[in-house]
Amino acid sequence: MHGRLKVKTTEEQAEAKRLEREKKLHLYVTATKAIFEKRKMEQLDKEALELTSQILGANPDFATLWNFRREIFLHLEEETPKEMQALCKAELSFLESCLRVNPKSYGTWHHRCWVMEHIPEPDWDRELELCNKFLEIDERNFHCWDYRRFVVQQSQVPPQEELAFSDSLITRNFSNYSSWHYRSRLLPQLHPDPHQQGRITEEVLLKELELVQNAFFTDPNDQSAWFYHRWLLGRADPEPSIRCIYVNREDASLAVAFSHPVAVAPASHDLIVFGDESPLVVRWHTPDGRNKPGLMWLCDLPTSALNDHWPQHTFRVLWAEGQSQKECVLFKGHKDCWSQDSVTEEQIFRCELSVEKSTVLQSELESCKELQALEPENKWCLLTIVLLMRALDPLVYERETLSYFETLKAADPMRSAYLDDLRSKFLIENSILKMEYAESRVVDLSQKGLTVLCHLEHLLVVTHMNLSDNRLHCLPPSLAMMRCLEVLEADENQIETLEGLPALPCLEELSLCNNRIRQPSALQPLASFPKLAHLNLQGNPLCQLPGVQSELAALLPDVATILT
Amino acid sequence: MADSLPSEFDVVVIGTGLPESIIAAACSRSGQRVLHVDSRAYYGGNWASFSFSGLLSWIKENQEKADTCEETEPWKDLILGNEEGIPLSKKDKTIQHVEEFCYASQDSVEDVEEAGALPKHSTSVIPTSSEVLEEASATTEEECVPLDGQSSGVKGEETSPESPSENNAKCPDDHNSVEVTSLGEKHSDDVTSDQSVSGTENEESTSIMDATAEPKKITYSQIVKEGRRFNIDLISKLLYSRGLLIDLLIKSNVSRYAEFKNVTRILAFREGRVEQVPCSRADVFNSKQLTMVEKRMLMRFLTFCLDYEAHPDEYQAQKDCKFSDYLKTQKLTPNLQHFILHSIAMVSEADCCTIDGLKATQKFLQCLGRYGNTPFLFPLYGQGEIPQCFCRMCAVFGGIYCLRHSVQCLVVDKETRRCKAIIDHFGQRINASYFVVEDSYLSEKICRNVCYRQISRAVLITDRSILKTSSDQQISILNIPSMEPDQPAVCIIELCSSAMTCMKNTYLVHLTCSSVKTAKEDLEPVVWQLFTIVTETESEGTGASVQKPQILWSVYFNMKDSSGVDRTLYDSLPSNVYVCSGPDSALGNDCAVRQAEAIFQEMFPSEEFCPPPPNPEDIIYDGDGTQAEDPRFSNESEANPETLPEE
């Protein structure tokens, strides 16, 4: 009788499976034990290779065993090159079988690199072909991308071939961060911009922009293309340097502001101060006294360096690491002096996107606007428009930028806090630019909807700042970088406490009306402000507390007037 | 030779077209004893594929005048008093208006013979694929219960000199072919069988070299000589990547018997020019013909179509308007409208409503990306492979196969009005409970109330592709909208040699439409738009005509389309006789699968339709206890580990 097959029931199947698993587990445990035994006895022989291959074949993520295999290989290196070659070849094919089990195993790929470094006659073409295969199956396997870069480096594959490979993968599926990223490494090698290190020539740039435009017009929600676009329009990070030095005669201090957060040892030889061309012995510290890497470092100058015998004193700060220096001259009778980079000339705030190619930026802005007309809610497009406008001219486009921020926040409510902060940053930058054009030491940041304060290192010499009517929740510790600030208005915010605020050396007048300060203790830090004379706290919840005046007077005995 | 055929079965299936073959496989799989017969000498009926010489024989046979003489009725002596016979038709009358044309140079054709061809048998038609199962039918019963498909499957690679796979060495450039298994989706994590990383894959490059080297004129004698390279489908179809047939192939594991290639291009014909239609995300990205804004508009519309149900406000108002008018309101440029209407939705401009157009577009898009950048698969060696794959499945589970085995009549019990047996051409009576009959076997008397539609078909062998690109190995589909109101839209499928359907440096072009007139009248206008012929004077060949592919050989014919026939129209057919139709004119195979499943469910309402086969390890063998030592089984499971279903 033909026809119907008898098939095991699910219970029988489960039982059979269970027995099988038990058997497997037993084998695994026994072999593992045997391997560790051998390692202990330092039996670095082929039997150990065989045993570890059994385990690694099933579980390629057992890193210890890969290490053991490397020990064995090093031990066997005394064999003839021919035998070694055979051994390595066997190892490579074993590795391939492991990669088939798990193509994303760190240990396996790493071991493959190691074997290729030790094989007497490496066949790099085959390795490249292997990468092709794996990337065909999963074009975003970054382990394989890493290995590919290793192979390319070792075998010196010409970058144009690799670029063609990146082309082919992007053609197949452009949602491929690795491939876009690879282009950003290859193109500067192939078509370096003679004027700017790490960038590419305009002709190639235009071609790449077209390619990436194709991607984001096809699928504007795919971020990989937008990231590459950002790279294309960006420029190399500026070198770290000294932005500003400031000398204050009164408290005999010198402040140095850097472009990047830096670490400076208290008695550093990297950061040296010369007073009238002779090195001074100083100890560096940060404004908050914690000496963590920061944008500003301070030191106290020896009184001898500021004596009144000379009509002037020249201070020069030399920073070895950033290979930069700055100098300023303190004249007799002046209370302070400084030397500061110009934010307008140095285009410090435009560093995200390049300005050299403003025609390119202009046309990119046009096409993004075109896309935005079709996809009014696309956040990547909106954000890119904002960035392009900033790169082109932050002040001219200020109003337009702000309206795009509103659309962007509506389109991407999940990131509204990030966008608020970004917007605050841009507005502060604009205010700093305007202040510099006006050649003033007064900055007005009121009524801008700020949620965060930044770039305060550029406000080192500002004496008056108005932060009123914003959305600030606190005054950040970085405020201490404003070494000259005398008057600070921060009315109509949501400030609850001043906790953590280091002393501001020159602050005389502080207005915090209509904030959310509930307890006098929240004002504790003000006790250490040496010059604070006027404090206005009207409209804060703490004004309702009975006896608040006397409590504040006790807390801040040196403040002459406290309004509540 | 059929003396030893058993005379008791559960199901007798007459005809080996796709629906019959699926039913046979389903019945056999669920434990029914199945006899599957076909009076033809080849599998597939009108779903078959032929080698070139096979097709010539088929043409000859169908050009012969139908026998008008009254058939003798020897079966009358073999039925009992309480029975009556329903005679079955002996002559297939589904093909009409066959017209063959040869334009390739025809010197010395007489001495040329197909390489590797068998000496001509008495049979007029030589099928492309093997007939080994017929041998199985001649053997004793035990031997033709082949649980293992290898030993006597439909293919029988070793035994049949006619098998195409022998000469073609079964290596149709692997990197493009698609294995349709349940694991076969594109991004499986493991690096499968392709161990030879360093393996050379220069087939494509060599073929390009050949093409550029010297485009030699192919002569008729070369076509005849290389005739076995051709696998010419009678009905031209493609598999939708998420269509019912693919689902069934995967579910039933029949997919292991076939190989597929992705259709590589969707083409459009606009303003006298053939161009590629960007339809997938990668296509749109790479397209040079679309502007940036067009890219966005197209992607935007296609993304909307993918889940149009979720945005009723965007189409509700125009639900019943024409789809072509709806597209005009969608900010799409005219060429995008053309692409969507004719190449993606592939619907009629004149009478397709918005909702149907959206549905068709959605279906197309849902099929994208499963196996590649287009929604379609083509079975290597031709559409005719598919019915055979199901026959093989049926044979693996014990079905018995007899080709060239005609049935004289169905025997009906007068009292119960149920069919109880058939009487075959040897006069043997074979009893069964269910009968499945392909409708071309039904006599004119039974079909007298039925009127049929027709399909117009043309098959061309050409010398170059209708759209030349860097790679000459492309499978393309091109839908030509109707040019005049009474003219049908024509679907063109162009196959290359790596689809294993034609010889090197030729292309096989299938044209299909629903008939208005004869095939030639329906299709010739389109043929002359796209192709040209070699004439003596023109052989110097300069100017525009060189751009068009030249036709080397062509055939036109009409095929009966019985797909829409209501069963109740058949006269006095017993209720346990089920009728399957021939191919329909649609591009996909959904109609056949749906029909097969419906008939199977009607016969066996409680049985599952083509369930996955059991894991060999889980099969319990009688007598031998539990050990799975059957060598045939273990062989198979080792041979095809990747095709086994994952538990």
Interface residues (C-beta under 8 A of the other chain):
Chain A: H2 G3 R4 L5 K6 V7 K8 E12 Q13 A16 E96 L99 R100 V101 P103 D125 R126 E129 L130 K133 F134 I137 D138 T171 R172 N173 F174 Q213 N214 A215 F217 T218 D219 P220 S367 E370 L371 L374 E375
Chain B: S28 G31 Q32 R33 E141 V145 H187 S188 D189 D190 V191 T192 D194 Q195 V197 S198 R281 A282 V284 F285 N286 M292 V293 K295 R296 M297 M299 R300 F397 G398 P614 E617 D618 I619 I620 Y621 D622
